[in-house]
């Protein structure tokens, strides 16, 4: 089994960008340009590697390979994006890989593109400046249109196989991973479980018990064997169920108006552990947005706009307005789910003001966009 942290180190240490490996400081899938460039690279890597995996590492400086990290990206529906735009889409996985020197809220993103069995990948509909039918290949470290590229037939297979072979897990790496997790999360009730005598899952979080259930917030989950991380913020609540071959997480989202907030099931993530030393992660979006009267939402929408205008003009907020501002990302999201399509644009326009004003409110903003991604791609 491949240790993903070790794989990233080996990619960075032994190879500049090439026809099976690309690196990015960050990606932006919230805008058409960023989405289009991401899809172009996926298409190019898939076409240039018909018989072996190819990779994209996100959160690394291009000039000197310094690992800076990016925000945790839990978009399990990224395959849906690939399927929507690409003809003969490859299987694509995005994983969040923790590194010890990074802050708790930053990881390195690892995109794995599985071999496409010789099928040519292309854009089946246009996006940004790339027309439908566009085909891309890798030429050294860049992705280019097919008229300037060339098809390859497995020339990267041996190089990739060697890198993957040198990234295999071992007992030492697994034990180090468990000890590191326990020490780093000692104030958050860390624990672990071994599945199928091979896989080790560690998790921690703040526990809150009700009469019927136990919920957790600020949850970190790591599949130690592969250094793959799942994360849920301080503002989330999740329930966890465990059996002999299953680790299941049910995430809830907090939404409401006028101090009447409640938690709604958002997404269920299940990790299945198999007897042949493999595992599978399946996700299922369960979210059904609550519906409210238009009159109430119009009032909230106008209040939010007034708050943003006060921030732009540097005016002091009252305690009541501070409270409304904290809920602003969630209430804008609620307006959007109830038919106020312009609410999403207003929320994105408020990004810089929220970021400058308060880090906790900005975290609310990022969590709201994360929820939106999950629901939209589903």
ABEGO torsion letter per residue (X at the ends): XBBAAAAAAAAAAABBBBAABBBBABBBAABAAAAAAAAAAAAAAAAABAABBBBBBBGBBAAAGBBAEBBBBABAAAAAAAAAABBGBBBBBBBBBBBAABBAABBBBBBBBBBAGGBBBBBABBBEABBBGBBBBBBEABBBBAAABBBBBGAAAAAAAAAAAAABBBAAAAAAAAAAAAAAAAAAGBBBBBBGGABBBBBBEBBBBBAABBBBBGBBBBBAAAGBBBBBBAABBBBBBBBAABBBBBBBBBBEBGGBBBBBBABBBBBBBBAAGBBBBBBBBABBBBBBBAAAAAAAAAAAAAAAAAAAAGBBBBAAAAAAAAAAAAAAAAAAAAGBAAAAAAAAAAAAAAAAABAAAAAAAAAAAAAAAAAAAX
